[in-house]
């Protein structure tokens, strides 16, 4: 039984990996790294230039000191017993190390400021871009996987931008400088010492692909972990209601174990580079001692040259080791950047024209001209729907779940574009209209009301940020929300947490009404907006809506048919087609589908 359950969990994880997060099969992409470096441009003339200058000062000092010790201190001062020269040399090296300390201090300060600015810009750009993506994008991805991109993946780039890039330049300059100096001091000894580098390079290249794929898999596993955590927290009431805590914990254990194993595997492969460098360092030291001693005994090189070589050899493997670690860091950054740019390259399915028409005074005349729509090719949601909703009319959409009611509302707000046909407002095809100017004049109230963390006042003002406190309170009074708000301890300044869990479902819905009405829209869409409100509150809202919907075009989607009796026109939908239309009295006389829906609801009420 346990084995079967584990197989089922494995199948679920495999399905998850192909539908949400995949290991991206690409070679190391330097052009993509170039895209990352583009974010440095705004700071290239300030922090980046200053950090590079400080780095060059520090590197020059570090390359000069071994020469001073070997060629001057040993060969000239110590062997010649020139104590004056030795004193000046000690003082000079001391001053150089002080300058090096100051340069490093400012370099670290500047690169940290640089890195934090770049991370800020990148996260801001990604979040702003995601907000502009179409609903279809969010339909195919979990909230957890999106959070991972914006938080974890960008955080993994922090080390690259705060230290990695400058350290890469510093180590490259240091390594190049050491090699040049070694060949100037003694070409024979230099060739003998660095002969191990090709061997190290050959072995290390064999690790690169494995390391890159391992870090990519870590990012995927981390995304799965965060996604499951998000679902577990959001759905905690359902989990507890069905006593599924143990099963949920077992599934989380599987996801957590997958992340643990992937990180352990990536860390193990990455850790192999440092021992490889140490082995090469050991071989280089043995060669230096053996061949260097031979050259000294044969008077080919001086003792000071040998001492300088010893210093430089100790310094030689240090940048190579750091470059290896930097390569691992680049692999982690590349795995994250691939996932970040995958989102940044995602384009909205709803394309907006740059020179689109801007609504300045929307009247609210809505037309559907033989509209077809499908969320995917297998299932068509709307079949040649034609509607003509006059300015200021209140129309209702009724029908069973999946009949296409909410799809029509989504097309009016242009969250999706029709597969065929056109949707027009005031005669303008919505594909030719600027999105902001359209949505700013449409208010949508959903059944599942979302309350943001903040005060009651801030939540209502979300519909129109520039509204005054008096306007906010007036909107709340009109929809009947003022009564319960005034009963709260801090009134309109009461803090509510995410989703407003301290409020009842009806209270949250009243806040959403106030939020929508404060925006003063030309078109109001109520999508099952009264489903969570009791009968007494609904009566108050209906009275308020009669005043507020006057002069505005309104679309009401409701299963509770009592809320749509006064609509100017009622459309009865089934499987994406319009079966009937007319006002309440006309449809009741026809005794068709609408009549059956009303009759079934009254039968249910009688049974209760």
N, C-alpha and C positions, 0 to 999 in steps of 0.2 A: 504493500500500500504506500509506504513511504517512498519507495523507489519510483512508483508511478507518479506520485506527486512531484518528486524532484524532476522527472522527465517533463511533466507539464510546465513546471516553472522554467525549465531550460528552453522549452519551445516558446514560451512567452517572451523570454529574454532575447532569443534569436529573432523573433518577429519584431520586437522593439528595436533591435539594432539595425534592422533594414528599413523601418518606417520612420525612425526619428533620428538616430545617430549612427553614422557609419564611419569606420576607419577609412580615411581618404587615401586612396592608392595613387600617390603622386611622388615623383622624385623631389629632392630638395630644390625648392623653387626660389632662385635668387631674385627673379623679377618681383615675386611677392614680398620678399624681404625689402626690396626697393620701395614698394608701396608703404611698408611700415615706416621706413626712414623718411618718407614724405612728411610725416607728422613732426619731424624735427625742424622743418624749414622755418616756421615762424620764430624759432629761437636760435637759428644758426648764426646770427650776427651778434648775439648777446652771450647767453650762457654756454652755448656749444663752443664758440670761438675762444672764450675765456678759459674754458676747461681744457681745450686742446693746447693752448699756450702754456698753462700750468703743467700739463702732462709732459710737454716737450722740455720744459725747464728741469723737471724732476728726472726725466729719462737721461738727459744730457749729463746731469750731475752723477747719476748712478754709473754711467759708462766711463766717466772721466776718473773717478776715484780709484778703480783697480789699476789704471795706468800710472797714476801718481804714486801709488803704493809700490808697485813692482819696479817700474823703470826709474823713478826718482828716489823714493824712500830707500829701496833695497840697493839698487846698483850705484846710486850717486851719494846718498846721505849715509847709509849704514856702512857699506863696504869702504867708503872713503872717510868714514868717521867725521862727517861734516855736521856737527851738532846744530849749528846756526840754521843751515838749510832744513834740517829735520824739524827744528822748532817752528820755522815758518810754514813748513808743510803740514804739521799737525794743526796749527792755527787755521790755515787755509781750508783744510778738509773739514774742520769743525764748523767754519762759516758756511761751507757748501752744504753740509748736512742741515744746518739751521734754515738755509734758503729752501732746501728740499722739503723740510717739514712744513714751512709756510705754504709752499706751492701745493703740496698734497692736501693740506687743510682746505684751501680754497677750491681745489679741484673736486674734492668730495662734496663740498657744499654746493658748488655750481651744478654738478651732475645730478645731485638729488633734486634740486629745484627743477632742472631740465626734465628729469624723468617723471616727476609728479605732474608737471604741466602737460606732458605728452599723454600720460595715462588719463588725465582729466579730459583732455580734448577727444581722445579716442572713445572713451566711455560715453561722453556726451553725444558724439556723432552717431555711435551705434544705437543708443537709446532713442535719439531723435529719428533715426532712419526706421527703426522697428515700429515706432508709433505711426509712421506713414504707410506701413504695409497693409495690404488688403486683408479682409477677414479670412480669405481662403488660406493665407499663410498661417494664421493662428488655429485654423481648423485642423491642420495636419501636424501640429507640434504641441507638446505639453508645456505648461507654464514653467516647470522646473528646468527643462532643457534650454529655454530662452534665458532664464535667470543665470544659468551656468555661463552662457556666452558673455553676458553683460558684466558679470561679477568675476567668476573664477578665471575664465580664459583671459580677460584683460589683466587681472591681477598677476597672472603668470608672466606677462610681458614687463612687469614692473622692474624686475631685476635686470632685464635686458637694457632698458632705457636709463635706469639710474646708475648702473655700473658697467654693464656688459659692453656697450659700444665704445666708450672711452678706454676701458681696459683692453679691448681688442686692439685698438689703435696703439696703445702704449706697449702692449706685448709684441705686436708686429714690428714696431720701430725698435724696441729693445732687442728682439731676436735678430733683425737685420743688422743693427749696429754691432752686436756681439760677433756675428759671423764675419763682417768686414774687418773688425779689429783683430780677430784671431788670425785671419789670413795675412794681415799686415805684419803682425808680430812674428808669425812663423807658419808659412804655407804648409810645410811638411807636417808639423804637429797638428795643425788645424784639420788637414785631410784625414789624419789618423783618428782624431777624436770624433769627427762628425760622420765617420763611415757607418755608424750604427743607425743614422737617421733614416735612410731608405728602408731598412728592415722594419723600423718602428712604423713608418708611414704605411708600408704594405699591410702589416697586421691590423693597424687601426682602421684602415679603410674597409676591412672585412666586417668590422663591428657597426659601421655607420647605419646601414639600412636596418639592421636589427634594432638598434637603439632608437632610430626615428619611429619605426612602427610601434615599438613598445610604448613610447611617450604618447603617440596618437591614441593607442588603446587606453592609456590612463585617462585621457580627456573624455573618451567615450564612456568609460566606466563611471567616471565622476559625474557625467551628465545623467546617467541612469540613476545614480544614487540620489542626486539632488531632485530629480523628477519624482522619484518614489517618495522622498521625504515631503515634498510639496503636496503630493496627493494624499499622503497619510495624515498630514496636519489638517488639510482642507476637509478631508472626509472623516475626521475623527468621530463625529456623532454617528455616522452610518456604521463605522467599524464597531463602536461600542454597542450600538443598538442591536447588531446581529451577533454580538459576542465573538468577533473575529480577531481579537487582539493577538491571540497566539499564532494564528495562521498568518496574519500580517507581519508579525515579528519574524516568523520563519522565512517569509519571502524576503523581508528586508535583510535578514542574515545572508541569504544567497546573493543579493545585490551588493551588500557590504563586502562579502568575501571576494566577489569578483573584482571590486575596486582594490582591495588589499593585495590580492595576488598579482594584479596587473602592475601596481606601483612597485611591489617587491621585485618583480621581474625586470622592470625598467631600471630600477635603482641598482640591481645586481649587474646588469649589462653596462650601465654607465660607470660603475665603480671599477670595472676592469681596466679602464684607461690609465688610472694613476699608477697601479703596480707595473704596467707596461713601461711607463716613463721612468720609474725607479730602477727597473732592470737595465734600461738603456743608460741611465746615469751611472750605474755600477760598472757597466762595461767601459763607459767613457773614462771613468776615474782610473780603472786598471790600465787602460791604454795610455793615459796621461802619465801615470807613475812610471810605467815601463819604458815607453818610447821617449818621454821627456827626460828621464834620468840618462838614457843612452845619448841623447843629443847634448846634454850638459857635459857629460864625461868626454865627449868628442869635441867640445868647445864650439858646437854649432849654434847653440843659444846661450844666453846669459841666465843667471839665477833669477834675476828680476823678471825676465820674460816668463820663466816657468811659474813664478809666483802670480803674475798677472793672469796667466793661463788658468791657474787653479781657481782664482777668483771668478774669472769669466765662465769657466766650466760650471761652477756652482750656480752662477746666474743663468747659464744657458738653458738648463732643463726647467727652471722655474717658469719662464714664459711659455715653454712648450706644454708643460703640465696645465697651466692656466688656459692656454688655447684649447687644449683637449676638453677641459671643463666648460670652456666657453662654447665649444662645439655642441656639447650636450645641452647647454642652455639654449643655443640656437635651435636645436631639435625640438625642445619643449616649446619655444616661442613659435616655431614654424607650425607645430601641431595646433597650437592655439590660434595663430593668425589665419590658418586655413579655415578654421571654423568661424572666426570673426568675419573674414572677408566673404565667406559663403553667405552670411546674413547681409553684409553691406552690398553684395552684388545682387541680392534678391530684389527684384523689381515688383512694384505693386501690379496685381492683375488689373486693377482699375487705373488706367493710364490717364494722366491729366495733361491737357494741352497748356503750353506756356501762355498762349494768348487767348485762353478760354474766356467765355462771356462771364462777366461779373454781375451777379444780382445786386442791385442797389435798392430796389423796391419790389420785392416778390409779391405777386397777387395770390398765387396758390392754385392755379388751374393745372391739373395733372391729367396727362393722357398716356395710356398704354396702347400702342399700335401693334397688334399681332405679336405680342411678346412671348418668346420661348426662353426657357432657362433650364440648365442642368448643372448640378454640383459636380457631377462626373458624367462620363459618356454612357454609363450603364443605367443611370436613373434620371429621367426628365422630371423636373419639379413643376414646370408651367408649360401648358400647351396653348399657343396662340391666344393669349389673354389680351382682350381689348377693353379698356376702361376709359371713361370720360368723366372726370371728377371736377365739377365746376368750382370756381372761386367761392370760398365760404361754405361749401357743402360739408355735411357730416355723413360719411359713408361707413358702413360696417362690413367686415369680412367674416363670414362664419363657415364652419365646416369641421370635419373630424381632423384629428392630429395628422399632419403630413399632407394636408390638402393644398398647401401652397400659400396660406395666409401670411405668415411671417416672411416668406420669400418676396412677396409683393412689397412689403414694408421695407425690406432690405434694398430692393431695387430703387425705391423712391429716394432713399438716403444715399444711394449709389455706393453701397458697400460691395456690391457686385454689379457687373454689367450683363445685360441680357445676351443670351446666346444668339438670338435672332429677334428682329423687330426693334422698336425703340421706345424709350420712356422719356416723356417731355414734361417740363414744367414751364408754364407761361409761354408755350410754343417752342422752347429751346430744348433740343436733344441734350440730355444730361452728359453725354460724352463730349459735348462742346462747351461745357460749363466749368468754371473754376470750383473745385471741391469745397474750399473753405466758405466761399460765398453761398453755396448751396446749403451746407450742413449748419451754418450759423443761423439759418432761417427755418430750420426744422428741429423740433424737439421730439425726442423719443422716450417714452416711459415703458419700461419692460416689467414683466412679472417678477423676475429675479433682480431686485433692486441692489445696486452696489453702493455702499456707503464707504467713503474714504476716511482714513484716520485724520482726525482734526475736530474742530468744533461743529456744532449744528449750523452756525452761521456760515462757516466756510463751505460746508457741504451744499447748502442751498445756493450760495453765491457761485458755485462751480459753473452754473448755467450762464452767468454773466458776471465775470470777475470785477468789472467796474461798477457794479450796482452798489448803492448806498445801503446802510443798515436799515433805514426806513423802508426801502424798496423790498429788501429781503423779508422783513417782518410782514409787510403788506401781502406779499405772495403767499407766505405761510398762513395768514389769516384767511385769505380767499379760499384755500383748499381745506381749511379746518385743521391745520397742523399746529396753529398757535396755541390751542388749548393745552395739548399735552406737553408742548415745549415749555410753556410757562410753569408747568408743574415740576419740571426738572430742577435739580438743586441750583444749577448755574444758568438756567434758561437757555438762551441762544449761544452762550459761551460754554455749554456742556461739552466736554471732550468725549468723542466716541472712537472706538478702535476700528480696525479694518473690518468691513462688512457690517458694522453697527450692531454687533451681537447683543449689546445692552438694550437695544430697542426691540419692540415687537415687530412682527412682519407687517402689520397694518401701519405702524408708526413709520417704518422705513419707507413704505409705499407713499405715505403722505408727504414725506420729505422729497421723494423723487418727483411728485406732482409739483411741489413748490419750486424745485430746481428747474423743471421744464418750463413752467409758466413764467418764471422770472426772466427767462431768455427772450420772452416776447416774440415767439415764432410766428411765421406765416402759415406753417403746416405743423400740425400736432399728430403724432402717431402713438396710439395707446395699444400696446401689445400685451393683452391679458392683464392690463394695469390694475384692474379692480379685483383680481382673483384672490388676493390675500387680505382683502378688507371685508369686515363684517357688514351685515345688511344695514345697520344703523349708520355706520360711517359712509357706506356707499350712497345712501340717500343724500347726505350732506354734500358729498363730492359731486353727485349728479346735479345738484342745485347750483354749485359753484361752476361746474363745467358749462352749464347753459349760458352763463354770462361770459365766461372766458373764451368759449369756442365761437362765439358770435363774431362773424367777420373773418374767421380763420378756417382754412380747410383742415378737416380732421378725419383721420382714418382710425377706426376702432376695431380691434381684433378681440373677440371675446367668445368664450364658450358659454358664459352666463348670459343667456339671451335677453334677460331683463334689462341689461345695460345698454341695449341697442335699439329699443323699441322706437325711440324718437328720431332715429337716423333718417336722413333724406333718401338714402338708397342703401339697400342691403344686397350684397353679393354672396351667393351660396356656392362654395367651392367643393370640388371632390376630385382627388387625384390630379390636381393642377388644371382643372377645367371649370369654367363657370356653368353651373347647372341652371341657376335661377337668379333673377334680380328684380328689385322693386322695393317699395317700402313695406313696413310690417303688415299693414292691413291687406295690401295687394297680395303678398305672398301667402298670408293665411287663407285668403279666399281660394288660391290655386290648389291648396291642400297637397302640395308637393313635398320636396325634400325639407324645406324650411318648416313646414307644418309638422312634419314627423319629428324634427329636432325639438321644436317647442313642446310637442306632445310628450316626447320621451323625458324631457326635463321635468314637466309637471307630474308625470307618473312617478319619477324618482322622488320628488318632494312629497307626494301623497304617501309613498311607501315609508318615508322617514317619519 
